Amino acid sequence: MEDKLPTGRRRRRAQPSTGHGHGHGHGPAAPASRRVRKLLLILLLPLVLATVVGALVLYPFGHDQKTGAQLGLHQTPVKADVTGVVQGSCGGQAGTGTCFLVTVKTTDGAAEGTTLTLPVPDEPATPKFTVDDAVVLAYSGADPKNPQSYQVVDFQRGLPLTLLAVLFVLAVLVLGRKQGLAALGALVLSFVVLIMFVLPAILAGENPLTVAVVGAGLIMFIVLYLTHGLTARTSTAVLGTLVSLVIIGTLGALFSAFARLTGLDEETANVIALLGHGIDTRGLLLAAALIGALGVLDDVTVTQTSAVWELRRANPSLTTRELYTAGLRIGRDHLSSVVNTLVMAYAGAALPVLLAFALSGRALGEILTAQQVAQEIVRTLVGSIGLVAAVPVTTVLAAIVAAREPVSTVEEPEPEPDPVAPRSRRRPVARLSGDIHTGYDPDKGPWRRPQ
């Protein structure tokens, strides 16, 4: 379309392109219209209120959680440096086996600066210690100068983990800049929710699945709105994520009960024994699946919402149905990669268990239906179903909202004429084909200029 400028020149309206975008961010989103804001408020406000009320109800106000010492954990960590390693008898007597006698010097604790010699069994599963290693000792609380009060249990890893964390922060800030800073802030707040709400509520005896649903909702609101802004696009992704979380929780509860999964393993049994009261171990299993799938869900919902918004911006004439169909095609391409990501994440976490069962000589069917493997299968498949459902759910929500969002038309002036060739002297350029002398045929003899 064209219209005239006051100068007499024509101005051309920018025509929408036919391509579409894919990604998490496409610049700042335009302010939502009043109609869109009202629609999102109606859909989202009840969920926000339910999450906040659930957090207040489930938080263990007034609950006094016992410390490790009160629960019978008398082992206190003490840092030390290895000063010598020799091979010798484990107990100084014949027939007690071979050990490495590790000499250490404590760097903190009740007997800081004390030199101790501690036996470490010479076994394939025992780590090898060398001089200058920074190690951690377990102190039983008895005589701090008696070597029998200590045991070498681990290495000190504070320095390498700190360096890795610094590299991670620098990489995110260099690439993401302000967006990366917001992502780091959201990550810190997510850990705050886990440590200050999810863990205390579960330890206080609340249902782990309910706690995980509320905690995941809090994390999702914090992460998405802090990193992507308080926009209609982000609110649509929040809605899609919440619906998918409900699907994962419901399917997980149904199939874990149907498969009679108990969620009991060695670590969970130890926690229950220390607490002195029961925990819904099946709910704890589902809570882990829910929180584990949350990060991938965010990726899917934000990507789908951004894709639909870019389709709407590229072609404002698309209807809700057309936006949904085009966005779903993009989602199918993205879906295979995210499902594979979730499956590989759970398979990697369960790799030691799979190795142990592979050495047992049991049939494949027996291995897959065993408690420890079956619970990973249920978590993986339930999480994957939630991811699959997130694509159409988020796409249809985004299509409904985006179709009601007005798109402004950008006007662009015509390009300025070439200053080298003024408009009055420019001649139309003819398209030439064949020989430069139009109509010349070599078979008719030499060419003559027309009179």
Protein Blocks (a to p, Z undefined) as FASTA:
>chain_A
ZZddfkopacddddddfbdcedjbecjaddddfklmmmmmmmmmmmmmmmmmmmmmmpcg
hiacddfklnopabccdddddfbdcdddfklpghiapadddddddfedjkghiacddddd
ddfklccddehiacddddehiafkbmklpccfbdcfklmmmmmmmmmmmmmmmmnmmmmm
mmmmmmmmmmmmmmmmmmmmmmnopafklmmmmmmmmmmmmmmmmmnopafklmmmmmmm
mmmmmmmmmmmmmmmmmnopghiafklmmmmmmnopacdfklmmmmmmmmmmmmmmmmmm
mmmmmmmmmmmmmmmmbcfklmmmmmmmmmmmmmmmmmmmmmmmmmmmmmmmmmmmmmno
pafklmmmpmklmmmmmmmmmmmmmmmmmmmmmmmmmmmmmmmpccdddddddddddfkl
cfklpccddddehjfbghiafknopadddZZ
